[in-house]
Amino acid sequence: MVTLPEASNDTLVLVKAATHAVRKVWRDGYRYSKTGVVTTDLVPLASSQRALPGFGQLDPERGAALIAALDACNSRFGRGAVVPAAAGLSQKRDWSTKFEMRSPRYTTRLDELPVIAAA
């Protein structure tokens, strides 16, 4: 279990915490197949208790700007175009999702509703 010094929605802080947890439990010689992350004590960030100045305080403004830039790149160039280096994707993936091959979402998205033009 990893406890953060204060509440955070910063991807980089969460990746760092997850990486720390994996290092604590990793044992060479074992085969690992899958892992997951369980979050507890979730609270709205605006109403969360902040750390005292000088005691593990995070910089939410800097983190928010960085994550906004990361999200903008992924929104423009596709999901996963920009990921934290600590995400562990050291080699090129041999798979990718094929979003262009998915079924139409016209049952849930009005902008994808088929339109028949009158002749």
KOLGU-4560 file (N, C-alpha, C; in nm, 3 decimals, padded with zeros to 5 digits):
<recs>
<n_xx: 00.085 n_yy: -00.117 n_zz: 00.000 ca_xx: 00.000 ca_yy: 00.000 ca_zz: 00.000 c_xx: 00.089 c_yy: 00.123 c_zz: 00.000 mol: A seq: 1 type: MET>
<n_xx: 00.052 n_yy: 00.220 n_zz: -00.081 ca_xx: 00.124 ca_yy: 00.346 ca_zz: -00.088 c_xx: 00.028 c_yy: 00.456 c_zz: -00.047 mol: A seq: 2 type: VAL>
<n_xx: 00.069 n_yy: 00.539 n_zz: 00.047 ca_xx: -00.012 ca_yy: 00.652 ca_zz: 00.091 c_xx: 00.050 c_yy: 00.780 c_zz: 00.038 mol: A seq: 3 type: THR>
<n_xx: -00.029 n_yy: 00.859 n_zz: -00.031 ca_xx: 00.021 ca_yy: 00.986 ca_zz: -00.083 c_xx: 00.022 c_yy: 01.091 c_zz: 00.027 mol: A seq: 4 type: LEU>
<n_xx: 00.115 n_yy: 01.186 n_zz: 00.022 ca_xx: 00.121 ca_yy: 01.288 ca_zz: 00.126 c_xx: -00.002 c_yy: 01.379 c_zz: 00.127 mol: A seq: 5 type: PRO>
<n_xx: -00.066 n_yy: 01.394 n_zz: 00.012 ca_xx: -00.189 ca_yy: 01.472 ca_zz: 00.001 c_xx: -00.266 c_yy: 01.423 c_zz: -00.121 mol: A seq: 6 type: GLU>
<n_xx: -00.393 n_yy: 01.459 n_zz: -00.127 ca_xx: -00.478 ca_yy: 01.415 ca_zz: -00.238 c_xx: -00.422 c_yy: 01.470 c_zz: -00.369 mol: A seq: 7 type: ALA>
<n_xx: -00.431 n_yy: 01.390 n_zz: -00.476 ca_xx: -00.380 ca_yy: 01.432 ca_zz: -00.605 c_xx: -00.457 c_yy: 01.364 c_zz: -00.717 mol: A seq: 8 type: SER>
<n_xx: -00.475 n_yy: 01.438 n_zz: -00.827 ca_xx: -00.529 ca_yy: 01.378 ca_zz: -00.949 c_xx: -00.425 c_yy: 01.389 c_zz: -01.061 mol: A seq: 9 type: ASN>
<n_xx: -00.301 n_yy: 01.415 n_zz: -01.026 ca_xx: -00.191 ca_yy: 01.430 ca_zz: -01.119 c_xx: -00.144 c_yy: 01.291 c_zz: -01.163 mol: A seq: 10 type: ASP>
<n_xx: -00.150 n_yy: 01.266 n_zz: -01.292 ca_xx: -00.111 ca_yy: 01.136 ca_zz: -01.347 c_xx: 00.032 c_yy: 01.100 c_zz: -01.308 mol: A seq: 11 type: THR>
<n_xx: 00.122 n_yy: 01.197 n_zz: -01.313 ca_xx: 00.262 ca_yy: 01.167 ca_zz: -01.285 c_xx: 00.283 c_yy: 01.129 c_zz: -01.139 mol: A seq: 12 type: LEU>
<n_xx: 00.210 n_yy: 01.191 n_zz: -01.048 ca_xx: 00.220 ca_yy: 01.154 ca_zz: -00.906 c_xx: 00.167 c_yy: 01.013 c_zz: -00.886 mol: A seq: 13 type: VAL>
<n_xx: 00.057 n_yy: 00.979 n_zz: -00.952 ca_xx: -00.002 ca_yy: 00.847 ca_zz: -00.937 c_xx: 00.086 c_yy: 00.739 c_zz: -01.000 mol: A seq: 14 type: LEU>
<n_xx: 00.148 n_yy: 00.768 n_zz: -01.114 ca_xx: 00.239 ca_yy: 00.672 ca_zz: -01.177 c_xx: 00.361 c_yy: 00.649 c_zz: -01.087 mol: A seq: 15 type: VAL>
<n_xx: 00.413 n_yy: 00.756 n_zz: -01.028 ca_xx: 00.527 ca_yy: 00.743 ca_zz: -00.938 c_xx: 00.492 c_yy: 00.656 c_zz: -00.817 mol: A seq: 16 type: LYS>
<n_xx: 00.372 n_yy: 00.676 n_zz: -00.761 ca_xx: 00.328 ca_yy: 00.595 ca_zz: -00.647 c_xx: 00.312 c_yy: 00.449 c_zz: -00.687 mol: A seq: 17 type: ALA>
<n_xx: 00.254 n_yy: 00.424 n_zz: -00.804 ca_xx: 00.237 ca_yy: 00.286 ca_zz: -00.851 c_xx: 00.372 c_yy: 00.219 c_zz: -00.876 mol: A seq: 18 type: ALA>
<n_xx: 00.466 n_yy: 00.292 n_zz: -00.934 ca_xx: 00.599 ca_yy: 00.239 ca_zz: -00.959 c_xx: 00.669 c_yy: 00.204 c_zz: -00.827 mol: A seq: 19 type: THR>
<n_xx: 00.651 n_yy: 00.291 n_zz: -00.729 ca_xx: 00.709 ca_yy: 00.265 ca_zz: -00.596 c_xx: 00.651 c_yy: 00.136 c_zz: -00.536 mol: A seq: 20 type: HIS>
<n_xx: 00.519 n_yy: 00.118 n_zz: -00.549 ca_xx: 00.454 ca_yy: -00.002 ca_zz: -00.496 c_xx: 00.504 c_yy: -00.128 c_zz: -00.565 mol: A seq: 21 type: ALA>
<n_xx: 00.520 n_yy: -00.122 n_zz: -00.696 ca_xx: 00.568 ca_yy: -00.239 ca_zz: -00.770 c_xx: 00.710 c_yy: -00.276 c_zz: -00.727 mol: A seq: 22 type: VAL>
<n_xx: 00.792 n_yy: -00.176 n_zz: -00.708 ca_xx: 00.931 ca_yy: -00.203 ca_zz: -00.664 c_xx: 00.934 c_yy: -00.270 c_zz: -00.527 mol: A seq: 23 type: ARG>
<n_xx: 00.838 n_yy: -00.235 n_zz: -00.441 ca_xx: 00.834 ca_yy: -00.295 ca_zz: -00.307 c_xx: 00.795 c_yy: -00.443 c_zz: -00.311 mol: A seq: 24 type: LYS>
<n_xx: 00.709 n_yy: -00.483 n_zz: -00.403 ca_xx: 00.660 ca_yy: -00.621 ca_zz: -00.403 c_xx: 00.728 c_yy: -00.710 c_zz: -00.507 mol: A seq: 25 type: VAL>
<n_xx: 00.803 n_yy: -00.652 n_zz: -00.600 ca_xx: 00.864 ca_yy: -00.730 ca_zz: -00.708 c_xx: 00.968 c_yy: -00.826 c_zz: -00.653 mol: A seq: 26 type: TRP>
<n_xx: 00.963 n_yy: -00.949 n_zz: -00.702 ca_xx: 01.062 ca_yy: -01.051 ca_zz: -00.668 c_xx: 01.108 c_yy: -01.117 c_zz: -00.797 mol: A seq: 27 type: ARG>
<n_xx: 01.238 n_yy: -01.116 n_zz: -00.820 ca_xx: 01.292 ca_yy: -01.182 ca_zz: -00.939 c_xx: 01.265 c_yy: -01.332 c_zz: -00.932 mol: A seq: 28 type: ASP>
<n_xx: 01.245 n_yy: -01.391 n_zz: -01.049 ca_xx: 01.224 ca_yy: -01.535 ca_zz: -01.055 c_xx: 01.078 c_yy: -01.576 c_zz: -01.057 mol: A seq: 29 type: GLY>
<n_xx: 00.987 n_yy: -01.483 n_zz: -01.031 ca_xx: 00.844 ca_yy: -01.513 ca_zz: -01.036 c_xx: 00.786 c_yy: -01.461 c_zz: -01.167 mol: A seq: 30 type: TYR>
<n_xx: 00.685 n_yy: -01.532 n_zz: -01.215 ca_xx: 00.615 ca_yy: -01.488 ca_zz: -01.336 c_xx: 00.490 c_yy: -01.411 c_zz: -01.293 mol: A seq: 31 type: ARG>
<n_xx: 00.481 n_yy: -01.287 n_zz: -01.336 ca_xx: 00.365 ca_yy: -01.203 ca_zz: -01.307 c_xx: 00.281 c_yy: -01.191 c_zz: -01.433 mol: A seq: 32 type: TYR>
<n_xx: 00.151 n_yy: -01.204 n_zz: -01.419 ca_xx: 00.068 ca_yy: -01.197 ca_zz: -01.538 c_xx: -00.016 c_yy: -01.071 c_zz: -01.547 mol: A seq: 33 type: SER>
<n_xx: -00.059 n_yy: -01.017 n_zz: -01.435 ca_xx: -00.147 ca_yy: -00.901 ca_zz: -01.440 c_xx: -00.144 c_yy: -00.831 c_zz: -01.304 mol: A seq: 34 type: LYS>
<n_xx: -00.172 n_yy: -00.704 n_zz: -01.308 ca_xx: -00.179 ca_yy: -00.630 ca_zz: -01.184 c_xx: -00.289 c_yy: -00.526 c_zz: -01.194 mol: A seq: 35 type: THR>
<n_xx: -00.321 n_yy: -00.465 n_zz: -01.086 ca_xx: -00.423 ca_yy: -00.362 ca_zz: -01.085 c_xx: -00.394 c_yy: -00.260 c_zz: -00.978 mol: A seq: 36 type: GLY>
<n_xx: -00.466 n_yy: -00.152 n_zz: -00.982 ca_xx: -00.452 ca_yy: -00.046 ca_zz: -00.882 c_xx: -00.587 c_yy: -00.026 c_zz: -00.817 mol: A seq: 37 type: VAL>
<n_xx: -00.589 n_yy: -00.026 n_zz: -00.686 ca_xx: -00.711 ca_yy: 00.000 ca_zz: -00.610 c_xx: -00.692 c_yy: 00.132 c_zz: -00.538 mol: A seq: 38 type: VAL>
<n_xx: -00.787 n_yy: 00.221 n_zz: -00.556 ca_xx: -00.777 ca_yy: 00.349 ca_zz: -00.487 c_xx: -00.879 c_yy: 00.353 c_zz: -00.373 mol: A seq: 39 type: THR>
<n_xx: -00.838 n_yy: 00.413 n_zz: -00.263 ca_xx: -00.925 ca_yy: 00.423 ca_zz: -00.147 c_xx: -00.926 c_yy: 00.567 c_zz: -00.098 mol: A seq: 40 type: THR>
<n_xx: -01.021 n_yy: 00.597 n_zz: -00.013 ca_xx: -01.032 ca_yy: 00.730 ca_zz: 00.046 c_xx: -01.040 c_yy: 00.841 c_zz: -00.059 mol: A seq: 41 type: ASP>
<n_xx: -01.118 n_yy: 00.819 n_zz: -00.164 ca_xx: -01.132 ca_yy: 00.919 ca_zz: -00.269 c_xx: -01.217 c_yy: 01.036 c_zz: -00.219 mol: A seq: 42 type: LEU>
<n_xx: -01.171 n_yy: 01.156 n_zz: -00.246 ca_xx: -01.242 ca_yy: 01.278 ca_zz: -00.209 c_xx: -01.229 c_yy: 01.377 c_zz: -00.324 mol: A seq: 43 type: VAL>
<n_xx: -01.324 n_yy: 01.470 n_zz: -00.335 ca_xx: -01.307 ca_yy: 01.576 ca_zz: -00.436 c_xx: -01.180 c_yy: 01.656 c_zz: -00.406 mol: A seq: 44 type: PRO>
<n_xx: -01.102 n_yy: 01.683 n_zz: -00.508 ca_xx: -00.974 ca_yy: 01.750 ca_zz: -00.488 c_xx: -00.993 c_yy: 01.888 c_zz: -00.423 mol: A seq: 45 type: LEU>
<n_xx: -01.098 n_yy: 01.958 n_zz: -00.460 ca_xx: -01.120 ca_yy: 02.092 ca_zz: -00.406 c_xx: -01.144 c_yy: 02.091 c_zz: -00.255 mol: A seq: 46 type: ALA>
<n_xx: -01.201 n_yy: 01.984 n_zz: -00.203 ca_xx: -01.229 ca_yy: 01.979 ca_zz: -00.059 c_xx: -01.130 c_yy: 01.893 c_zz: 00.018 mol: A seq: 47 type: SER>
<n_xx: -01.020 n_yy: 01.855 n_zz: -00.046 ca_xx: -00.922 ca_yy: 01.770 ca_zz: 00.022 c_xx: -00.830 c_yy: 01.854 c_zz: 00.110 mol: A seq: 48 type: SER>
<n_xx: -00.775 n_yy: 01.790 n_zz: 00.211 ca_xx: -00.683 ca_yy: 01.857 ca_zz: 00.301 c_xx: -00.547 c_yy: 01.867 c_zz: 00.233 mol: A seq: 49 type: GLN>
<n_xx: -00.488 n_yy: 01.984 n_zz: 00.232 ca_xx: -00.359 ca_yy: 02.006 ca_zz: 00.169 c_xx: -00.248 c_yy: 01.985 c_zz: 00.271 mol: A seq: 50 type: ARG>
<n_xx: -00.129 n_yy: 01.953 n_zz: 00.223 ca_xx: -00.013 ca_yy: 01.933 ca_zz: 00.311 c_xx: 00.037 c_yy: 02.068 c_zz: 00.361 mol: A seq: 51 type: ALA>
<n_xx: 00.102 n_yy: 02.066 n_zz: 00.475 ca_xx: 00.163 ca_yy: 02.188 ca_zz: 00.527 c_xx: 00.278 c_yy: 02.230 c_zz: 00.438 mol: A seq: 52 type: LEU>
<n_xx: 00.300 n_yy: 02.360 n_zz: 00.421 ca_xx: 00.412 ca_yy: 02.406 ca_zz: 00.337 c_xx: 00.544 c_yy: 02.347 c_zz: 00.386 mol: A seq: 53 type: PRO>
<n_xx: 00.621 n_yy: 02.294 n_zz: 00.291 ca_xx: 00.752 ca_yy: 02.238 ca_zz: 00.324 c_xx: 00.749 c_yy: 02.091 c_zz: 00.362 mol: A seq: 54 type: GLY>
<n_xx: 00.630 n_yy: 02.030 n_zz: 00.373 ca_xx: 00.619 ca_yy: 01.890 ca_zz: 00.413 c_xx: 00.556 c_yy: 01.808 c_zz: 00.301 mol: A seq: 55 type: PHE>
<n_xx: 00.632 n_yy: 01.777 n_zz: 00.197 ca_xx: 00.583 ca_yy: 01.693 ca_zz: 00.089 c_xx: 00.475 c_yy: 01.759 c_zz: 00.005 mol: A seq: 56 type: GLY>
<n_xx: 00.475 n_yy: 01.892 n_zz: 00.003 ca_xx: 00.372 ca_yy: 01.964 ca_zz: -00.071 c_xx: 00.390 c_yy: 01.945 c_zz: -00.221 mol: A seq: 57 type: GLN>
<n_xx: 00.280 n_yy: 01.915 n_zz: -00.290 ca_xx: 00.282 ca_yy: 01.901 ca_zz: -00.435 c_xx: 00.252 c_yy: 02.037 c_zz: -00.497 mol: A seq: 58 type: LEU>
<n_xx: 00.286 n_yy: 02.053 n_zz: -00.623 ca_xx: 00.258 ca_yy: 02.178 ca_zz: -00.694 c_xx: 00.141 c_yy: 02.154 c_zz: -00.790 mol: A seq: 59 type: ASP>
<n_xx: 00.015 n_yy: 02.176 n_zz: -00.743 ca_xx: -00.100 ca_yy: 02.142 ca_zz: -00.827 c_xx: -00.111 c_yy: 02.226 c_zz: -00.954 mol: A seq: 60 type: PRO>
<n_xx: -00.064 n_yy: 02.351 n_zz: -00.951 ca_xx: -00.072 ca_yy: 02.436 ca_zz: -01.070 c_xx: 00.019 c_yy: 02.383 c_zz: -01.181 mol: A seq: 61 type: GLU>
<n_xx: 00.141 n_yy: 02.348 n_zz: -01.144 ca_xx: 00.236 ca_yy: 02.296 ca_zz: -01.243 c_xx: 00.187 c_yy: 02.162 c_zz: -01.297 mol: A seq: 62 type: ARG>
<n_xx: 00.140 n_yy: 02.077 n_zz: -01.207 ca_xx: 00.090 ca_yy: 01.947 ca_zz: -01.249 c_xx: -00.031 c_yy: 01.958 c_zz: -01.339 mol: A seq: 63 type: GLY>
<n_xx: -00.122 n_yy: 02.050 n_zz: -01.308 ca_xx: -00.243 ca_yy: 02.068 ca_zz: -01.390 c_xx: -00.208 c_yy: 02.115 c_zz: -01.531 mol: A seq: 64 type: ALA>
<n_xx: -00.112 n_yy: 02.206 n_zz: -01.543 ca_xx: -00.072 ca_yy: 02.255 ca_zz: -01.674 c_xx: -00.007 c_yy: 02.144 c_zz: -01.757 mol: A seq: 65 type: ALA>
<n_xx: 00.076 n_yy: 02.064 n_zz: -01.692 ca_xx: 00.144 ca_yy: 01.954 ca_zz: -01.762 c_xx: 00.044 c_yy: 01.849 c_zz: -01.809 mol: A seq: 66 type: LEU>
<n_xx: -00.050 n_yy: 01.811 n_zz: -01.722 ca_xx: -00.150 ca_yy: 01.711 ca_zz: -01.759 c_xx: -00.244 c_yy: 01.765 c_zz: -01.866 mol: A seq: 67 type: ILE>
<n_xx: -00.276 n_yy: 01.895 n_zz: -01.861 ca_xx: -00.360 ca_yy: 01.955 ca_zz: -01.966 c_xx: -00.288 c_yy: 01.948 c_zz: -02.102 mol: A seq: 68 type: ALA>
<n_xx: -00.157 n_yy: 01.971 n_zz: -02.104 ca_xx: -00.080 ca_yy: 01.960 ca_zz: -02.228 c_xx: -00.076 c_yy: 01.816 c_zz: -02.277 mol: A seq: 69 type: ALA>
<n_xx: -00.058 n_yy: 01.721 n_zz: -02.186 ca_xx: -00.056 ca_yy: 01.579 ca_zz: -02.222 c_xx: -00.193 c_yy: 01.539 c_zz: -02.280 mol: A seq: 70 type: LEU>
<n_xx: -00.301 n_yy: 01.582 n_zz: -02.215 ca_xx: -00.435 ca_yy: 01.550 ca_zz: -02.264 c_xx: -00.462 c_yy: 01.614 c_zz: -02.400 mol: A seq: 71 type: ASP>
<n_xx: -00.414 n_yy: 01.736 n_zz: -02.421 ca_xx: -00.433 ca_yy: 01.802 ca_zz: -02.550 c_xx: -00.362 c_yy: 01.727 c_zz: -02.662 mol: A seq: 72 type: ALA>
<n_xx: -00.240 n_yy: 01.681 n_zz: -02.636 ca_xx: -00.166 ca_yy: 01.604 ca_zz: -02.737 c_xx: -00.238 c_yy: 01.473 c_zz: -02.768 mol: A seq: 73 type: CYS>
<n_xx: -00.284 n_yy: 01.403 n_zz: -02.665 ca_xx: -00.354 ca_yy: 01.277 ca_zz: -02.687 c_xx: -00.487 c_yy: 01.298 c_zz: -02.756 mol: A seq: 74 type: ASN>
<n_xx: -00.550 n_yy: 01.409 n_zz: -02.731 ca_xx: -00.677 ca_yy: 01.438 ca_zz: -02.797 c_xx: -00.654 c_yy: 01.470 c_zz: -02.945 mol: A seq: 75 type: SER>
<n_xx: -00.542 n_yy: 01.536 n_zz: -02.975 ca_xx: -00.513 ca_yy: 01.572 ca_zz: -03.114 c_xx: -00.457 c_yy: 01.455 c_zz: -03.195 mol: A seq: 76 type: ARG>
<n_xx: -00.364 n_yy: 01.380 n_zz: -03.134 ca_xx: -00.292 ca_yy: 01.276 ca_zz: -03.208 c_xx: -00.338 c_yy: 01.134 c_zz: -03.177 mol: A seq: 77 type: PHE>
<n_xx: -00.434 n_yy: 01.117 n_zz: -03.087 ca_xx: -00.486 ca_yy: 00.986 ca_zz: -03.055 c_xx: -00.442 c_yy: 00.938 c_zz: -02.918 mol: A seq: 78 type: GLY>
<n_xx: -00.527 n_yy: 00.856 n_zz: -02.861 ca_xx: -00.503 ca_yy: 00.803 ca_zz: -02.728 c_xx: -00.371 c_yy: 00.728 c_zz: -02.721 mol: A seq: 79 type: ARG>
<n_xx: -00.290 n_yy: 00.759 n_zz: -02.620 ca_xx: -00.163 ca_yy: 00.692 ca_zz: -02.603 c_xx: -00.049 c_yy: 00.750 c_zz: -02.685 mol: A seq: 80 type: GLY>
<n_xx: -00.074 n_yy: 00.861 n_zz: -02.758 ca_xx: 00.033 ca_yy: 00.922 ca_zz: -02.836 c_xx: 00.143 c_yy: 00.975 c_zz: -02.743 mol: A seq: 81 type: ALA>
<n_xx: 00.102 n_yy: 01.029 n_zz: -02.629 ca_xx: 00.197 ca_yy: 01.079 ca_zz: -02.530 c_xx: 00.164 c_yy: 01.012 c_zz: -02.398 mol: A seq: 82 type: VAL>
<n_xx: 00.260 n_yy: 00.941 n_zz: -02.341 ca_xx: 00.241 ca_yy: 00.874 ca_zz: -02.212 c_xx: 00.362 c_yy: 00.903 c_zz: -02.123 mol: A seq: 83 type: VAL>
<n_xx: 00.344 n_yy: 00.896 n_zz: -01.993 ca_xx: 00.461 ca_yy: 00.912 ca_zz: -01.905 c_xx: 00.564 c_yy: 00.804 c_zz: -01.933 mol: A seq: 84 type: PRO>
<n_xx: 00.691 n_yy: 00.839 n_zz: -01.933 ca_xx: 00.797 ca_yy: 00.741 ca_zz: -01.960 c_xx: 00.794 c_yy: 00.629 c_zz: -01.857 mol: A seq: 85 type: ALA>
<n_xx: 00.751 n_yy: 00.659 n_zz: -01.737 ca_xx: 00.746 ca_yy: 00.558 ca_zz: -01.631 c_xx: 00.635 c_yy: 00.456 c_zz: -01.652 mol: A seq: 86 type: ALA>
<n_xx: 00.555 n_yy: 00.474 n_zz: -01.757 ca_xx: 00.447 ca_yy: 00.379 ca_zz: -01.783 c_xx: 00.501 c_yy: 00.243 c_zz: -01.828 mol: A seq: 87 type: ALA>
<n_xx: 00.630 n_yy: 00.235 n_zz: -01.856 ca_xx: 00.692 ca_yy: 00.106 ca_zz: -01.885 c_xx: 00.684 c_yy: 00.061 c_zz: -02.029 mol: A seq: 88 type: GLY>
<n_xx: 00.659 n_yy: 00.151 n_zz: -02.120 ca_xx: 00.651 ca_yy: 00.113 ca_zz: -02.260 c_xx: 00.787 c_yy: 00.134 c_zz: -02.326 mol: A seq: 89 type: LEU>
<n_xx: 00.885 n_yy: 00.058 n_zz: -02.282 ca_xx: 01.021 ca_yy: 00.078 ca_zz: -02.331 c_xx: 01.039 c_yy: 00.027 c_zz: -02.474 mol: A seq: 90 type: SER>
<n_xx: 00.968 n_yy: -00.077 n_zz: -02.509 ca_xx: 00.979 ca_yy: -00.125 ca_zz: -02.646 c_xx: 00.850 c_yy: -00.092 c_zz: -02.721 mol: A seq: 91 type: GLN>
<n_xx: 00.860 n_yy: -00.089 n_zz: -02.851 ca_xx: 00.744 ca_yy: -00.057 ca_zz: -02.931 c_xx: 00.640 c_yy: -00.167 c_zz: -02.917 mol: A seq: 92 type: LYS>
<n_xx: 00.515 n_yy: -00.124 n_zz: -02.896 ca_xx: 00.406 ca_yy: -00.220 ca_zz: -02.883 c_xx: 00.379 c_yy: -00.287 c_zz: -03.017 mol: A seq: 93 type: ARG>
<n_xx: 00.348 n_yy: -00.416 n_zz: -03.015 ca_xx: 00.316 ca_yy: -00.486 ca_zz: -03.138 c_xx: 00.165 c_yy: -00.492 c_zz: -03.160 mol: A seq: 94 type: ASP>
<n_xx: 00.090 n_yy: -00.418 n_zz: -03.081 ca_xx: -00.055 ca_yy: -00.415 ca_zz: -03.093 c_xx: -00.101 c_yy: -00.271 c_zz: -03.083 mol: A seq: 95 type: TRP>
<n_xx: -00.217 n_yy: -00.245 n_zz: -03.132 ca_xx: -00.279 ca_yy: -00.114 ca_zz: -03.112 c_xx: -00.429 c_yy: -00.130 c_zz: -03.133 mol: A seq: 96 type: SER>
<n_xx: -00.502 n_yy: -00.044 n_zz: -03.067 ca_xx: -00.647 ca_yy: -00.049 ca_zz: -03.084 c_xx: -00.682 c_yy: 00.010 c_zz: -03.219 mol: A seq: 97 type: THR>
<n_xx: -00.784 n_yy: -00.041 n_zz: -03.279 ca_xx: -00.828 ca_yy: 00.004 ca_zz: -03.411 c_xx: -00.960 c_yy: 00.079 c_zz: -03.397 mol: A seq: 98 type: LYS>
<n_xx: -00.952 n_yy: 00.204 n_zz: -03.351 ca_xx: -01.073 ca_yy: 00.281 ca_zz: -03.330 c_xx: -01.150 c_yy: 00.305 c_zz: -03.459 mol: A seq: 99 type: PHE>
<n_xx: -01.078 n_yy: 00.310 n_zz: -03.570 ca_xx: -01.148 ca_yy: 00.331 ca_zz: -03.697 c_xx: -01.230 c_yy: 00.209 c_zz: -03.739 mol: A seq: 100 type: GLU>
<n_xx: -01.209 n_yy: 00.094 n_zz: -03.676 ca_xx: -01.281 ca_yy: -00.028 ca_zz: -03.710 c_xx: -01.403 c_yy: -00.052 c_zz: -03.620 mol: A seq: 101 type: MET>
<n_xx: -01.427 n_yy: 00.034 n_zz: -03.523 ca_xx: -01.538 ca_yy: 00.012 ca_zz: -03.431 c_xx: -01.672 c_yy: 00.037 c_zz: -03.499 mol: A seq: 102 type: ARG>
<n_xx: -01.775 n_yy: -00.018 n_zz: -03.440 ca_xx: -01.911 ca_yy: 00.000 ca_zz: -03.492 c_xx: -01.957 c_yy: 00.143 c_zz: -03.470 mol: A seq: 103 type: SER>
<n_xx: -02.050 n_yy: 00.191 n_zz: -03.553 ca_xx: -02.102 ca_yy: 00.326 ca_zz: -03.532 c_xx: -02.170 c_yy: 00.338 c_zz: -03.395 mol: A seq: 104 type: PRO>
<n_xx: -02.162 n_yy: 00.456 n_zz: -03.337 ca_xx: -02.220 ca_yy: 00.478 ca_zz: -03.205 c_xx: -02.350 c_yy: 00.558 c_zz: -03.215 mol: A seq: 105 type: ARG>
<n_xx: -02.424 n_yy: 00.543 n_zz: -03.325 ca_xx: -02.541 ca_yy: 00.627 ca_zz: -03.345 c_xx: -02.653 c_yy: 00.602 c_zz: -03.245 mol: A seq: 106 type: TYR>
<n_xx: -02.643 n_yy: 00.496 n_zz: -03.167 ca_xx: -02.746 ca_yy: 00.475 ca_zz: -03.065 c_xx: -02.720 c_yy: 00.561 c_zz: -02.942 mol: A seq: 107 type: THR>
<n_xx: -02.599 n_yy: 00.613 n_zz: -02.929 ca_xx: -02.566 ca_yy: 00.696 ca_zz: -02.813 c_xx: -02.512 c_yy: 00.833 c_zz: -02.851 mol: A seq: 108 type: THR>
<n_xx: -02.481 n_yy: 00.857 n_zz: -02.979 ca_xx: -02.425 ca_yy: 00.986 ca_zz: -03.023 c_xx: -02.507 c_yy: 01.039 c_zz: -03.138 mol: A seq: 109 type: ARG>
<n_xx: -02.576 n_yy: 01.149 n_zz: -03.114 ca_xx: -02.662 ca_yy: 01.206 ca_zz: -03.219 c_xx: -02.581 c_yy: 01.252 c_zz: -03.339 mol: A seq: 110 type: LEU>
<n_xx: -02.457 n_yy: 01.297 n_zz: -03.319 ca_xx: -02.376 ca_yy: 01.344 ca_zz: -03.431 c_xx: -02.333 c_yy: 01.231 c_zz: -03.523 mol: A seq: 111 type: ASP>
<n_xx: -02.352 n_yy: 01.104 n_zz: -03.482 ca_xx: -02.320 ca_yy: 00.991 ca_zz: -03.568 c_xx: -02.446 c_yy: 00.923 c_zz: -03.623 mol: A seq: 112 type: GLU>
<n_xx: -02.559 n_yy: 00.987 n_zz: -03.606 ca_xx: -02.684 ca_yy: 00.932 ca_zz: -03.656 c_xx: -02.683 c_yy: 00.938 c_zz: -03.810 mol: A seq: 113 type: LEU>
<n_xx: -02.714 n_yy: 00.826 n_zz: -03.878 ca_xx: -02.714 ca_yy: 00.827 ca_zz: -04.024 c_xx: -02.819 c_yy: 00.925 c_zz: -04.077 mol: A seq: 114 type: PRO>
<n_xx: -02.784 n_yy: 00.996 n_zz: -04.182 ca_xx: -02.875 ca_yy: 01.092 ca_zz: -04.243 c_xx: -02.899 c_yy: 01.051 c_zz: -04.387 mol: A seq: 115 type: VAL>
<n_xx: -03.026 n_yy: 01.048 n_zz: -04.427 ca_xx: -03.062 ca_yy: 01.013 ca_zz: -04.565 c_xx: -03.100 c_yy: 01.141 c_zz: -04.636 mol: A seq: 116 type: ILE>
<n_xx: -03.029 n_yy: 01.170 n_zz: -04.743 ca_xx: -03.054 ca_yy: 01.294 ca_zz: -04.817 c_xx: -03.169 c_yy: 01.271 c_zz: -04.915 mol: A seq: 117 type: ALA>
<n_xx: -03.262 n_yy: 01.367 n_zz: -04.920 ca_xx: -03.374 ca_yy: 01.358 ca_zz: -05.014 c_xx: -03.326 c_yy: 01.397 c_zz: -05.152 mol: A seq: 118 type: ALA>
<n_xx: -03.369 n_yy: 01.321 n_zz: -05.252 ca_xx: -03.323 ca_yy: 01.346 ca_zz: -05.389 c_xx: -03.402 c_yy: 01.453 c_zz: -05.457 mol: A seq: 119 type: ALA>
</recs>
